Amino acid sequence: MRQIGLVMCTLLAGAGAAISAGGPASAQTPGGQGDGTVLVSLVRQDFSDCNNGNVSTRDPSLVQGTAWVTRQPDGTTAVKVGLTVQPKTTYHFYLKCVRQLGDIVTDEEGIGSAVFSFPTNAVGSVYAFDMYPQGAPLGNKFQSVQVSNR
């Protein structure tokens, strides 16, 4: 069963990379889910600016997770995260340069998932996510591609 989870996270991460490689993913435009959900890749990269302007999926080997971002009618944005990273590790997940949304704990195979939400008006027209474990060790930080709130 764990193998299936790993394969699904890997496949979904690849799908997110394919959708988001061309620029910011639009949180208003349907991203294949039919409900306004877009897929946003999480890329192994140590640093970027607040909007992750230089984060790219050009090297698919660096994509290790996906965030499904959906604007809700109640004025919130929901974020469902799936990833395959370091085993038995707690990753702090952030709305980049705004606030921490919560934690994702990975299992013995490095698979983790979580669901978060935040007020849609807490971000500007372009925003991003980042995540890393306590102490933020180099090589174990992840940045999302940009998300467009238009």
Backbone as numpy.savetxt, mean C-alpha at the origin, in Angstrom:
# Nx Ny Nz CAx CAy CAz Cx Cy Cz
-2.19 -24.25 2.66 -3.00 -23.06 2.66 -2.14 -21.80 2.66
-1.05 -21.81 3.43 -0.15 -20.65 3.47 0.42 -20.37 2.08
0.73 -21.44 1.34 1.27 -21.29 0.00 0.28 -20.54 -0.89
-1.00 -20.84 -0.75 -2.02 -20.14 -1.53 -2.04 -18.67 -1.17
-1.95 -18.36 0.13 -1.91 -16.95 0.55 -0.73 -16.23 -0.04
0.43 -16.86 -0.05 1.63 -16.26 -0.61 1.45 -16.02 -2.10
0.91 -17.00 -2.81 0.68 -16.86 -4.25 -0.31 -15.73 -4.51
-1.39 -15.66 -3.73 -2.39 -14.61 -3.93 -1.80 -13.23 -3.68
-1.03 -13.06 -2.60 -0.39 -11.76 -2.33 0.55 -11.38 -3.46
1.31 -12.36 -3.96 2.24 -12.10 -5.04 1.49 -11.72 -6.32
0.44 -12.45 -6.65 -0.35 -12.14 -7.85 -1.01 -10.78 -7.74
-1.58 -10.49 -6.57 -2.25 -9.20 -6.39 -1.25 -8.06 -6.39
-0.07 -8.27 -5.83 0.96 -7.24 -5.87 1.35 -6.96 -7.31
1.47 -8.01 -8.12 1.78 -7.83 -9.53 0.69 -7.09 -10.26
-0.57 -7.37 -9.94 -1.69 -6.67 -10.56 -1.65 -5.20 -10.19
-1.33 -4.90 -8.95 -1.22 -3.51 -8.51 -0.11 -2.80 -9.24
1.00 -3.50 -9.47 2.12 -2.90 -10.19 1.71 -2.57 -11.61
0.96 -3.46 -12.24 0.54 -3.23 -13.62 -0.39 -2.03 -13.71
-1.26 -1.85 -12.74 -2.20 -0.74 -12.78 -1.55 0.58 -12.45
-0.61 0.58 -11.50 -0.10 1.85 -10.98 1.21 2.30 -11.60
1.76 1.59 -12.56 3.05 1.93 -13.11 3.02 3.24 -13.89
1.87 3.66 -14.42 1.80 4.82 -15.28 1.66 6.14 -14.55
1.61 6.19 -13.26 1.46 7.43 -12.52 0.56 7.22 -11.32
0.06 8.31 -10.75 -0.77 8.14 -9.56 -2.03 7.32 -9.84
-2.33 6.43 -8.94 -3.58 5.67 -9.04 -4.69 6.60 -8.59
-5.79 6.61 -9.30 -6.89 7.50 -8.96 -7.85 6.82 -8.01
-8.09 7.44 -6.86 -8.97 6.86 -5.85 -10.44 7.06 -6.20
-10.74 7.72 -7.29 -12.13 7.92 -7.70 -12.48 7.06 -8.91
-11.48 6.69 -9.68 -11.72 5.94 -10.88 -11.72 4.45 -10.58
-12.70 3.70 -11.06 -12.70 2.27 -10.80 -11.40 1.62 -11.22
-10.85 0.79 -10.35 -9.58 0.11 -10.60 -9.77 -1.38 -10.79
-10.81 -1.77 -11.47 -11.01 -3.18 -11.73 -11.92 -3.84 -10.70
-12.27 -3.15 -9.63 -13.10 -3.74 -8.59 -14.57 -3.40 -8.80
-14.87 -2.41 -9.65 -16.24 -2.05 -9.93 -16.86 -1.14 -8.87
-16.13 -0.81 -7.82 -16.69 0.01 -6.75 -15.85 1.26 -6.47
-15.00 1.66 -7.40 -14.14 2.81 -7.18 -12.84 2.44 -6.47
-12.59 1.16 -6.26 -11.37 0.71 -5.61 -10.22 0.73 -6.59
-9.07 1.23 -6.13 -7.85 1.19 -6.95 -6.80 0.37 -6.20
-5.93 -0.25 -6.96 -4.83 -1.03 -6.41 -3.58 -0.15 -6.40
-2.90 -0.13 -5.26 -1.72 0.70 -5.10 -0.58 -0.20 -4.64
0.50 -0.24 -5.40 1.64 -1.10 -5.06 2.44 -0.55 -3.90
2.96 -1.47 -3.06 3.89 -1.13 -1.99 5.27 -1.62 -2.43
6.21 -0.68 -2.52 7.51 -0.92 -3.13 8.60 -0.80 -2.06
9.54 -1.76 -2.06 10.68 -1.68 -1.15 11.55 -0.49 -1.58
11.54 0.55 -0.76 12.32 1.75 -1.03 12.48 2.48 0.30
13.70 2.86 0.64 13.96 3.43 1.96 13.40 4.83 2.16
13.47 5.70 1.16 13.07 7.09 1.37 12.34 7.66 0.16
11.49 8.64 0.42 10.84 9.42 -0.63 10.25 10.67 0.03
9.71 11.57 -0.79 9.05 12.76 -0.25 7.65 12.40 0.26
6.93 13.37 0.77 5.61 13.11 1.37 4.59 12.53 0.39
4.74 12.83 -0.89 3.82 12.30 -1.90 4.40 11.10 -2.66
5.58 10.63 -2.23 6.25 9.50 -2.90 6.42 9.74 -4.40
6.85 10.95 -4.74 7.00 11.35 -6.13 7.97 10.52 -6.95
8.93 9.85 -6.30 9.90 9.06 -7.05 9.72 7.55 -6.86
8.55 7.13 -6.39 8.29 5.69 -6.21 7.72 5.12 -7.50
8.30 4.02 -7.93 7.93 3.44 -9.22 7.85 1.92 -9.09
7.11 1.31 -9.98 7.02 -0.15 -10.06 7.83 -0.69 -11.22
8.78 0.10 -11.72 9.58 -0.34 -12.87 10.34 -1.62 -12.60
10.76 -1.83 -11.35 11.44 -3.08 -10.98 10.44 -3.91 -10.17
9.73 -4.84 -10.83 8.68 -5.62 -10.15 9.19 -6.43 -8.96
10.48 -6.73 -8.91 11.01 -7.50 -7.79 10.96 -6.72 -6.48
10.78 -5.39 -6.56 10.70 -4.56 -5.36 9.28 -4.40 -4.84
8.29 -4.83 -5.63 6.89 -4.75 -5.22 6.59 -5.93 -4.31
6.21 -5.64 -3.05 5.99 -6.72 -2.09 4.65 -6.63 -1.39
3.77 -5.80 -1.92 2.45 -5.72 -1.33 1.54 -4.84 -2.15
0.27 -4.86 -1.75 -0.75 -4.09 -2.44 -1.70 -3.49 -1.41
-2.10 -2.26 -1.67 -3.16 -1.62 -0.88 -4.34 -1.40 -1.81
-5.52 -1.83 -1.37 -6.76 -1.58 -2.10 -7.38 -0.35 -1.45
-7.51 0.73 -2.20 -7.97 2.02 -1.66 -9.35 2.32 -2.22
-10.32 2.56 -1.31 -11.69 2.82 -1.73 -12.24 4.03 -0.99
-12.69 5.02 -1.74 -13.39 6.17 -1.13 -14.81 5.75 -0.80
-15.19 5.95 0.46 -16.51 5.56 0.94 -17.49 6.74 0.84
-18.78 6.48 0.70 -19.78 7.56 0.62 -19.89 8.37 1.92
-19.42 7.82 3.04 -19.52 8.52 4.32 -18.38 9.51 4.57
-17.52 9.73 3.56 -16.42 10.70 3.70 -15.14 10.09 4.24
-15.07 8.77 4.30 -13.83 8.12 4.71 -13.23 7.37 3.52
-11.97 7.05 3.65 -11.29 6.22 2.67 -10.85 4.96 3.39
-11.19 3.80 2.82 -10.80 2.50 3.39 -9.57 2.00 2.65
-8.65 1.39 3.41 -7.43 0.85 2.84 -7.26 -0.59 3.35
-7.26 -1.55 2.43 -7.02 -2.94 2.77 -5.63 -3.28 2.24
-4.77 -3.78 3.12 -3.37 -4.03 2.77 -3.07 -5.52 2.83
-2.39 -6.03 1.80 -1.89 -7.40 1.78 -0.44 -7.37 1.36
0.42 -8.11 2.06 1.84 -8.06 1.75 2.54 -9.35 2.12
3.70 -9.54 1.52 4.59 -10.64 1.87 5.97 -10.03 2.06
6.41 -9.97 3.33 7.67 -9.31 3.70 8.39 -10.16 4.75
9.04 -9.52 5.72 9.78 -10.25 6.76 8.83 -11.04 7.67
9.15 -12.29 7.97 8.32 -13.09 8.87 8.32 -12.55 10.30
7.20 -12.79 10.98 7.04 -12.46 12.40 7.53 -11.05 12.73
7.03 -10.09 11.99 7.44 -8.69 12.15 6.21 -7.80 12.20
6.25 -6.78 13.04 5.18 -5.78 13.10 5.60 -4.57 12.29
4.81 -4.24 11.28 5.05 -3.08 10.43 4.07 -1.98 10.82
4.59 -0.77 11.03 3.75 0.39 11.28 3.34 0.93 9.92
2.04 1.12 9.70 1.52 1.58 8.41 1.04 3.02 8.56
1.53 3.90 7.68 1.28 5.33 7.78 0.59 5.91 6.56
-0.28 6.87 6.80 -0.72 7.79 5.78 0.43 8.79 5.73
1.22 8.73 4.71 2.53 9.38 4.66 2.46 10.86 5.02
3.30 11.24 5.97 3.44 12.61 6.46 2.18 13.16 7.12
1.23 12.28 7.46 0.00 12.71 8.12 -0.10 12.04 9.50
-0.24 10.69 9.50 -0.34 9.98 10.78 -0.25 8.48 10.56
0.00 7.77 11.65 0.00 6.31 11.61 -1.45 5.83 11.54
-1.70 4.86 10.66 -3.04 4.27 10.55 -3.17 3.02 11.41
-2.06 2.34 11.68 -2.10 1.13 12.49 -0.93 0.24 12.20
-1.03 -1.01 12.66 0.05 -1.98 12.49 -0.41 -3.19 11.69
0.56 -3.81 11.01 0.36 -5.06 10.29 1.37 -6.05 10.86
0.90 -7.18 11.33 1.78 -8.21 11.89 1.85 -9.36 10.90
3.07 -9.75 10.52 3.23 -10.85 9.58 3.38 -12.18 10.30
3.00 -13.25 9.63 3.09 -14.59 10.21 4.48 -15.18 9.96
4.64 -16.47 10.24 5.94 -17.13 10.11 6.42 -17.21 8.67
5.55 -16.95 7.70 5.95 -16.93 6.30 6.05 -15.51 5.74
5.83 -14.51 6.58 5.95 -13.12 6.15 4.68 -12.55 5.54
3.57 -13.26 5.63 2.32 -12.80 5.05 1.55 -11.99 6.10
1.07 -10.84 5.69 0.30 -10.00 6.60 -0.80 -9.26 5.87
-1.83 -8.89 6.60 -2.91 -8.09 6.03 -3.58 -7.29 7.14
-4.22 -6.21 6.76 -4.93 -5.36 7.72 -5.84 -4.43 6.94
-6.81 -3.86 7.64 -7.74 -2.88 7.06 -7.70 -1.63 7.92
-7.60 -0.47 7.26 -7.55 0.81 7.95 -8.54 1.76 7.28
-8.82 2.88 7.94 -9.61 3.93 7.31 -9.15 5.27 7.86
-9.45 6.31 7.10 -9.13 7.67 7.51 -10.10 8.62 6.82
-10.29 9.85 7.38 -11.15 10.82 6.72 -10.54 11.23 5.38
-11.32 11.14 4.33 -10.82 11.48 3.00 -10.29 12.91 2.95
-10.88 13.83 3.72 -10.42 15.22 3.68 -9.13 15.43 4.47
-8.53 14.36 5.03 -7.25 14.46 5.73 -6.07 14.54 4.76
-6.34 14.32 3.48 -5.28 14.31 2.47 -5.59 15.32 1.38
-4.55 15.68 0.63 -4.72 16.56 -0.51 -5.09 15.78 -1.75
-4.82 16.37 -2.90 -5.20 15.74 -4.16 -4.32 14.54 -4.51
-3.10 14.51 -3.97 -2.20 13.37 -4.16 -1.64 13.00 -2.80
-1.65 11.70 -2.49 -1.12 11.25 -1.21 -0.48 9.89 -1.38
0.09 9.38 -0.28 0.80 8.11 -0.34 0.82 7.44 1.03
1.33 6.23 1.05 1.48 5.46 2.28 2.93 5.03 2.41
3.36 4.75 3.64 4.62 4.08 3.86 4.48 3.16 5.06
5.40 2.20 5.16 5.36 1.28 6.28 6.76 0.77 6.56
6.99 0.50 7.84 8.28 -0.04 8.25 8.16 -0.55 9.68
9.07 -1.47 10.06 9.06 -1.97 11.43 9.70 -0.96 12.39
9.54 -1.21 13.68 10.16 -0.36 14.71 11.64 -0.19 14.41
12.14 1.02 14.53 13.55 1.28 14.26 13.85 1.58 12.81
12.89 1.34 11.94 13.00 1.64 10.50 14.33 1.23 9.90
14.67 -0.07 9.96 15.95 -0.50 9.37 15.98 -0.31 7.85
17.12 0.15 7.35 17.27 0.31 5.91 17.05 -1.04 5.22
16.46 -0.99 4.04 16.18 -2.21 3.29 14.90 -2.90 3.71
14.22 -2.40 4.72 12.99 -3.01 5.19 11.89 -1.95 5.32
11.99 -0.91 4.50 10.99 0.16 4.44 10.26 0.05 3.11
8.98 0.43 3.12 8.17 0.32 1.92 7.40 1.61 1.70
7.32 2.03 0.45 6.59 3.23 0.04 5.54 2.80 -0.97
4.39 3.47 -0.94 3.38 3.19 -1.97 3.64 4.09 -3.17
3.09 3.69 -4.30 3.03 4.64 -5.41 2.01 5.71 -5.01
2.00 6.80 -5.70 1.07 7.89 -5.39 -0.38 7.49 -5.62
-1.27 8.09 -4.83 -2.70 7.91 -5.01 -3.28 9.29 -5.33
-4.12 9.38 -6.35 -4.79 10.63 -6.70 -6.18 10.65 -6.09
-6.50 11.75 -5.43 -7.80 11.92 -4.78 -8.75 12.73 -5.65
-8.50 12.73 -6.95 -9.33 13.51 -7.87 -10.46 12.71 -8.41
